[in-house]
């Protein structure tokens, strides 16, 4: 991937499911750090520790499954719905705003 990047074939390198220990290893042994790391992140699984490491190493955190694959009745969750009603937003809009 680094060769493709250096030759101009790709603009950035990304990673997926690199949790803190693996992200540190990756960033420590490459010339071109990944621009983004996609990990499962939603209101029920916030990945705070993983996020801290991504910030430390300059890697953008991207949410995979931001709607939690509708687990726990996501779109009708009482807390998300109540907060959404206050701002005239849906549970999904409330959750996405929280993640941002």
N, C-alpha and C positions, 0 to 999 in steps of 0.2 A: 504494500500500500504506500509505503514511503517513497519507493521508486516512482510509482505512478504519480504521486503528488509532486515530486521534484521535477518530473518530466512534463508536468502540466496536463496530464490526462484527467486528473480529478482536482476539485477545488478544496475539498476538506476531507478529513478522515473522521469517522464516527465510530462509536463503540456501543455495544448493547449488553446489558446485564453485567457490567463490570462493577461489582460492589467494592467497598473501600480497600480491602486488601489487594484485590486484583488491579484496581485502578492505580494504586500507588506503584505496584510492580510495573504496570504498563508505562506510566508516565516517567518512571525512573530509568527505563531502558530503551526508550525510543528517541529519535531525533525530532520527530514531528508528533506532538501530543494530539490526541483526538479533540476535535472541536466540541463534540457532543457525546453524551452518554445517556442512552435510553434505558430506564428501569421502571418497573411497575410502581406507579405512584398515583395515589388517589386519597380522598379524605380519610379512608379507613386504613391506609398504609402510606404514611407520609415520607418515609425514607430520610428522616432528619440527619442521621449520621452520614449516610451516603452523600447527601446534599452538601454537608460541611466539607467533605473531602473533595467533591467536585469544585466547590468554590475555591478551596485552597490550591488546587492544581489548574485552575482556569478552564475547567471543562463545563460546558453548559448542560444543565439538568433538563432532560426531556421526559415527560410523562408518557408511559405506556399504560394503557387501560385507565385513562382518567375518569371513566364512568364506572369503574370497578366491575365491568362486565355484568352490570345489574345485580351484583351480589347484594345481599342484605336489603333487598327492595330499594335499591339506590334512588330511583326516580320518585319514590314516594316516601323516602326516609323522613321521619317526623322533624328532626332537627334541621335538615337542609330545607325542607318545605317551609317550616316556620320562619327561618331566616330569609328565605326567598320572598315570602309574603310581605315581610317588612319593607323590602326594596322593589316589590312588584317584579320579581324574577322567578324563574323556574328553579327546581332543585339542581338541575344540570348547570345552569348559569351560575348559581351560587357556588357550586363545587369548583367550576373552572376558575372563577374569580379568586377563590381561596388558594388554588394552586399557583396562580400568577403571583 
